[in-house]
């Protein structure tokens, strides 16, 4: 009974079928018919013009986006729990050739106008100091919480007033949209973000993520960085096929809804031990080492989260019976 990570989940059948259909001769790199259709598919999804590049990992999508927005001598304000700070092994600095991550604090791994100001206001505007250029936010956050449209509107308006670009790490963007039950644009793009890494792999994809640029004029630069970073695969049609398969018939959204529903079952059982609101498909529970050992003895897989907590992650294919069993085990005295 696997709750280790949504990365451990299998590939959705629609993705396999789309890759099989793509298994035919076509133009190489990103010149095939499927890759050329991505801009229109995502523009239709969000109701605004955008340019889209496929990448093989979320790290690549995040870091190529940041490199397109931020010069080597610039700064990126992010939460100190952000994936780009905690889990990307210095890749943002590598891809940007040295841009500095500027760490902010706040509950639920969210940035706020006040937390941004706490980082950037003390910085002197002179040649000796790295100047902030962008903010990076995560939807849903690394603590499983979702920015509401109101929170996003306030945050993005403040960032723009400060002259900052905005990148959204959307590794679990689908789960955020499912939680908000809103138009996809309202979970981020409608509020003026510049770039989005649209996660598919955690949500039933295989090996393709989407880097979405809401200023299509940035596409030429992003494409050169994409090639230079070793992301321009010669048979790109297979990556494009995965992305399009997830969009077709709202597979991406149905998958996220299923994962969120299973997570809600587990979160309800955690009661007062729930560490953060469960808005998406991650559940963080205060739990002793003995309790965690007992759960593993019953066949549950999950990550320890520090010394006194556990993280449980549901996926598109999480069996409702398994979620019920875990909920019962967590609630048991």
Secondary structure, DSSP 8 states (H G I E B T S, - for coil): -B-S-GGGS---HHHHHHHHHT-S---SBT-SHHHHTHHHHHHHHHTS--EEEEESSHHHHHHHHHHHHS-TTEEEEEETT-HHHHSSTTHHHHHHTS-EEEEE--GGG---HHHHHHHHTTS-SSTTS-EEEEEEEESS-TTS----HHHHHHHHHHHHHTT-EEEEEETTHHHHHHHHTS-GGGGTGGGT-SEEEE--GGGT-SS-EEEEESSGGGHHHHHHHHHHTT---TBTHHHHHHHHHHHGGGHHHHHHHHHHHHHHHHHHHHGGGB-S---SSEEEEE--HHHHHHHHHTT-B-EE-SSSEEEEE--TT--HHHHHHHHHHHH--
